Amino acid sequence: MFLRTAFLAGLSLIPAPAIAQCGGDFSSFINGLKSEAVANGHAPKTVDAFFAPIRLDQKVIKADRAQGFFKKTFIEFSQAVISKNRLDHGRNNARKYADVFDRIERDFGIQRGVLLAFWALETDYGAVQGDFNTANALVTLAHDCRRPHLFRPQVLAAIELFERGDFDPASTTGAWAGEIGQVQMLPEDILRNGVDGDGDGHVRLKTSAADALMSGAKMIKGFGWRANEPWLQEVTVPEDLDWRLTGLDHELPVDEWARRGVKAHSGELARNLKGSILLPVGRKGPAFIAYPNFHVYLKWNQSFVYVNTAAYFATRLDGAPVFDAGNPEPGLGDKEMKALQQRLAARGHDVGKIDGILGEKTREAVQKEQERLGLPADAWPTRALLDRL
């Protein structure tokens, strides 16, 4: 499972002043949540029943602080998670649930590879959904003051699911960050996007693949997916490309990229769209063109490595060949990345938290400094750049 919630802004069901509360005595915190839930219209007996089994879970806090997989490069991460077994299992599931995927393509315009890739990466097609008590996880993370604005609303949403009979605070389990089911959705997501895909009158994301896939599709569509359009495609780029134009913050009509020498690695470019050239490990590694639908992935998860991998995995499930890894320059280790982020921040760049993760803010800062220093501005941090800074 790969944490989506840690990167999402989250849409709250309650006013901003209430969600700022966190920390302090846990019992007092619970009492504050109870008062808020009652004020939002939940029956006191229901609220008491929901919170009766709740306990602080330190294992959740430990998991939240240890997200090392985000420090892998795209090549390392994609090669680790996209196995032949997962590809074969995905294609088998495409056949097994063909009627569900046909409905998704008809109703939401989302190609089956997209949902299959998320299903695989989030829970290995439902096999590994997590064994953390969901209510404990949500309340623990709401109490923790790192991201209470995200998790406090999820507790209140879980209470509503409890009222509907679709959540048990004592026994519902999932990921350590409170995501539930085969495509890992938070309680608010389930309230907004839950779909009874199998027609049994309930939304059961843990046990029903049809419910999980249809609900995930509705959420993706709500993020702005453009029906029946591509999302990512491997390309070849000329050695003299203006590297300053690459990256998600630069977008050109595909015809303009073609004029500059960009070619599809296989198939044809989508000439009627705009796109951005992505160089996950720099100009000497694999290259992709990201179409408008690629930005929807960033609303599911804001880790560039995860998103690039999920989008590429989806193309593989739809028949694309293995990418050309090229011969990229060595990247930076954890300590070097943190040192780079510190030096970039000292020069006035907003790189977010100094965490050793090559996110979009760090990439943009790297590209600006490469341009300033007269280096190829491909947004890939190297030892040479670190030394120059």
Secondary structure, 3 states (H helix, E strand, C coil): CCCCHHHCCCCCCCCHHHHCCCCCCHHHHHHHHHHHHHHCCCCHHHHHHHHCCCCCCHHHHHHHCCCHHHHCCHHHHHHHHCCHHHHHHHHHHHHHCHHHHHHHHHHHCCCHHHHHHHHHHHHCCCCCCCCEEHHHHHHHHHHCCCCHHHHHHHHHHHHHHHHHCCCCCCCCEECCCCCECCCCECHHHHHHHCCCCCCCCCCCCCCCHHHHHHHHHHHHHHCCCCCCCCCEEEEECCCCCCHHHCCCCCCEEHHHHHHCCCEECCCCCCCCCEEEEECCCCCCCCEEEECCCHHHHHHHCCCHHHHHHHHHHHHHHCCCCCCCCCCCCCCCCHHHHHHHHHHHHHCCCCCCCCCCCCCHHHHHHHHHHHHHHCCCCCCCCCHHHHHHC
